């Protein structure tokens, strides 16, 4: 389903969706098609669903014109050397 269709069906609310079609452009993920899993009643429930989401599922608010997510590379983990005794 196109994001514009989701916005028409679920105006001004959070939805849990699964990404179906997307592309990268300038370090940003532009999601074009999604499958709606369920609408979410409020912000508190949206946070819970977001933390429980797996794979290509995520929570987004339909007030957003497009789904565009900035992609950041994971920073390198630096470990402190252990002191030898």
HELIX and SHEET records of a PDB file:
HELIX    1   1 UNK A    3  UNK A    9  1                                   7    
HELIX    2   2 UNK A   43  UNK A   52  1                                  10    
SHEET    1   A 4 UNK A  57  UNK A  61  0                                        
SHEET    2   A 4 UNK A  14  UNK A  25 -1                                        
SHEET    3   A 4 UNK A  28  UNK A  40 -1                                        
SHEET    4   A 4 UNK A  67  UNK A  70 -1                                        
END                                                                             
